[in-house]
Amino acid sequence: MRYIGGKGLLLENINNVISAEIPNVSLVLDLFAGSGVVSSNFKSKGYRTISNDFLYFSYVMSRSVIALNRKPTFKTLGITDPIKYLNKLTISDTDFQTDECFIYNNYSPVGECNRMYFQPENALKIDIIRLTIEKWHTEQLIDDNEYFYLLSSLISAVPFVSNITGVYAAYLKFWDERTYKKLELTEPVIINNGKKNESYNKDFTELLSMKCDLLYADPPYNSREYLPNYHILETIAKYDYPIIYGVTGMRTYGNQKSVFCKKNTVASAFETMIRDCQSRYILISYNNEALLSTDELSDICRRYAVDNSFKLFEYDYRRYKNKISNNKKGLKEQLYLLRRH
């Protein structure tokens, strides 16, 4: 999944800083897990990993691949391979009616809807799979682990048939080639690191009291809110029949706006996180063109770092969309490291 600010290309840098600068790491808290790529990296390194994100669809994915160490058994359901079963499912195999199918009616061009996020066949398939998973859970045929395992599989499959350039803030006005593929679920890749890993769906402030060796923070860098860019994945994950509006069928997101996305609150948000956290070390991912300047964030880090422990690491980063940088130094991804206790 393409994810705004994804750290897949920076994992080596993150790992190198931890191995060189932070001794005896056992428990890591990933406070803004997003796509889960960094949490998965931590888990694969053998750390006990705690992931968190305020977006529910992100939590769904982490609740499966981070919190679980093995594939669920689905004993009560009595279906040997539920992924295969769901891939073959059609609406005629169910008791669902098309008027129950929220994605089909609101994000594909059927009836009075003109939105072109999905081909109608795939939109309907998303709905009946999502409704089936919910039905199984409500009837206690699957437990919570099995529920999130299947939801994670669905969420991960949706981008491969979506008519978008990468995020869901807008859809293409023509059908991209990928949209003609049939939606197909695959099994989530689960690493067994032998540790009690956990996942949360909370505001970052609610986890600052958690004692850990390392708090890794990758908050938003700019004013682009995440929920509008992934609103359909959030709706599929929650399947809460939200009130939607506008050309793109946006769901409202009220108090889910991030304090890290506002110029007048970003400094206080960083200060709250750094001041109140109970981790031995903090490692922050940011860049030199973000809302808070390098000097401003560095000053906050120095203020709370014990024994002059603050260090800043910078890495040249290739810009994909803009040929000319807004910064004379060029775009640099940054890692801010400090010891707190």
Secondary structure, 3 states (H helix, E strand, C coil): CCCCCCCHHHHHHHHHHHHHHCCCCCEEEECCCCCCHHHHHHHHCCCEEEEECCCHHHHHHHHHHCCCCCCCCCCCCCCCCHHHHHHHCCHHHCCCCHHHCHHHHHHCCCCCCCCCCCCHHHHHHHHHHHHHHHHHHHCCCCCHHHHHHHHHHHHHHHHHHCCCCCCCCCCCCCCCHHHHCCCCCCCCCCCCCCCCCEEECCCHHHHCCCCEEEEEECCCCCCCCHHHHCHHHHHHHHCCCCCEECCCCEECCHHHCCHHHCCCCHHHHHHHHHHHCCEEEEEEEEECCCCCCHHHHHHHHHHHCHHHCCEEEEEECCCCCCCCCCCCCCCEEEEEEEECC
